[in-house]
């Protein structure tokens, strides 16, 4: 059960990460390519290290999964999932649409999620059974009566395989594709939770990319699932749909014609 302590702790973790990240923004910093060719900066590593240092003291029996420093096993059945800078390419380009992602899973299911944009000072918090907030004020997704009127976002076409990209474009053709949005990473899901975007679709995401998004989107009245319409959990393989209006789920899954 998620209570005030977990919510306060998640906020404190985001505060610490933001304090580490902000001095690097639009400044000089070291960066390198990881084994998968994605970039990592000293800000990513310093922020995750700061978060882990607090969790090691305050939640010693909880597991931790982080993008930069891997997995620490635990015995409590709870797992903190961390992405210190989701959208590192945007961060490196000086675009304030990256975010720190912090999630808490119980038995593999996301029950608390936080999206923090430390430059804009925007923080979305979602908890299972509670309404999502932005800086403490309730937010909600918007209704979408048909795919033809839906705004669709994704981080970028370069992240799809040819196969998945073909399926994505089949969906895009049925949406308001002249208004399609590229770039944004986790910020797209935050905007969806606040009622500004209708659909986000991605593939190839890791647990640290999507775990925090689920409670935020669903607490705002939206829905997240995989490309088959199944709920997301620690074992999901990274094909992700976020919907502001859950009534469009079958339409989106059908348009994706998912048979991968």
N, C-alpha and C positions, 0 to 999 in steps of 0.2 A: 504494500500500500504506500502510495506517495503522499508525503505530508509536507508541512512547512519547512522541515529541516532540509529535505532533499532539494526543494525549490530554492531555498536560500543558498545552499551550497552551490548549486548550478550557477546561480547568479554571481556568486563570489568567484567561481572559477572563470566565468566570462570577464569579470572585472579585471582579474589578474592578467588574463590573456590580452585583453585590450590595452592594458597598461604597457605590456611588452611590445605589442604590435605597432601602436600609434607612432612611436619615434622613428620607426623604419619607413613609414608610409611616405612615398615621394622623396626618399632620401637614398643615400648610397648604402648598399648592403651586399653581402656575399650571397651567391646562389650557384647551384650546380644542377646537372641533370641526374635523376635517379636511374635505376636499371631499366625502368619502363619508359625512359626518355621524358617523363614529366619533370618540371622544375621543382626544386625545393630551395627555400631561402633560410638564412639564419633566423629570421623572424618566425618561420614555421616551427623550427626546432626549439627555439627559446620559449615560445608560447606553450608548446606541448609539455616541455620539461617543467614549466612553472605550474601547469595544471596537475601533472602527475605528482609533483612534490606535495601538494595539498591532499590529493586523494590517498597517497601512501600513508599519510598521518591520520586522516579523518575516517577513511573507509578501508582499513588494512585487509579486510577479508573479501572485499569486492574485486572482481576481475576488471581489467582495463584493456581496451583495444584502442590504439591510436594509430594515425596514419604514419607518423614519423618513427615511433619507437616500438611498434609492434604490440604484442599481447603479453599481459601479465595474468596468470591464472588466479582464481579466487575460489572461495568455498561457500559464499553466501547465496549463490544463485542469482546475484545481481552483477551487471556489467556496465561500466561507464565507457562510452564510445566517444572518441574525441577526434575532431578534424580541426586543428588549430587555425588554418587558413584554407577554407574551401573556396577555390577561385584564385589560386596563386598567380596565374597568368594575369588576371585583372589587377591583383595587388601589385605585381611588378610593373604594370603599365600605368599605375597611379589612378586606377578606376575604383571608386568606393562602392563596388558591388560584390565584393568578396564577403565572407562571413566566418566567424568561429562557430563550430557546431559542437554541441555537447548533448549527449543522450544518456539516458539510463534505461537499461533493459532488465526485465525480470523474466527469468526462464526463457530468454531469447526474444521476448516481445518488447518493442519500444513502449515505455509508459511515461517518459518525460523527455521533452525535446526543447532545445534552446537554439535560436539563430540570433547571433549578435553581430551587428555591423558597427564596429567600434569607432569608425571615423564619423559616420552620420549620427552616432549615439542612438541607434535603433535596436531594440531587443524584443524578439517574439518569444514567448514561452507557451508551450502546450503541455498539458498533463491529462492523461486518460481520465475521463469523467468530468473534466472541467473545461471551461471555455478558454480559448487562446486569447492572449493579450499582447499588445504592442505597447511597450513602455507603461504597462500597468492598466491600459484601457482595452476593453473588449474589441475584437475584430471579427469579421465574418466574411466568408466567401460570397460570391454573387451567383445568382441564377443564370443558367444558360439554356435557352429553350431548344436550340438546335446546333449541330456542328457547324453549319454554314455561317453562323454568327460568332463562333468561338475564336478567341485569340489563343494562339499556340506558341509555346516557347520551348527552347532546348539550349543547352550550353554551346552547341556548335555541330555542324555536319561532320567535322573531322573526327568526332568521337564515335561515330557509327561505323560498323563494318558495312561493306557494300550491301549485304543481305538485310541488315537491320535498317540501313538508310533507305532502301527501297520500300520497306514497310512503313517507315516514318513518313516518307513522301506520299504514300498512298493515303495516309491519314491527313496529311497537310492539304492535299488536294480537296478534301471535303470540308476544311475549315476556312476561316477568313484569311487565306494564305498571304494576301497582300499586306497583312499586319503581323506576319510571323516575326518572332523575336529570337535573335541569336545572342549568346553570351548571357552571363548572369549567375550561372551555377546555383548555389543555394538561395540567392536573392530572388530568383524567379518564384520559388516556392513560398517565400515570405510574402511576396507581392500577391500571389494567388490567395494566400490566407487572408490578406487584407482586401480582397475583392477587386484587384486590378488586372488579373490574368485569369483565363478560364482553364487552360490545360497545359501541363508540362509533361514531356515524354523524353526519356533518356534510356540508354543502354550502357552496359559496362560499368555500372556504379559498384563501389565497394560498400560494406556495411557502414564505414565511417562517413560515407557520402550521403546516405539516405536515412540512417536511424533517427537522427534528431528531427528530420522533416515530418515524419509520420504523425507524432502527437500534435505538432503545430498545425498542420493542414487539417487533420481530422477534428481537432478541438475548435476549429473555426467553421466547421460545418461541411468541410470537403471530404475527400476520400483519396487514399493512396493504395495502390495494388501493383501487381506485376502485369506483364502484357497478356496474361491469361485471366486476369481479374482476381487473382488470389492475393490474400493479405500478405504484407511484407513482414519478415522476421529475420532473425540472425542467419538463417540458412538460405534466404532468397538470393538468386543468382545475378541480380543487378539490372534487369529490365524493369523500368519504373514508370508508372503513370501517376500523376497527381491531377485530381479533378476538383474544381471549385464546386461543381454541381454533380453530386453522385448519380443523378438521373441519367447522365450522359455516359456512364461507364460501359454499358453494353455497346453503345454506338462507337465508342473509341476502340474497344477491343475488336469489334467486328471490322472497323476501318483499317486497323493495323493488320488484319488478316493473319494473326500470329500463328504460324505453324513451324516455328524454329525448333 
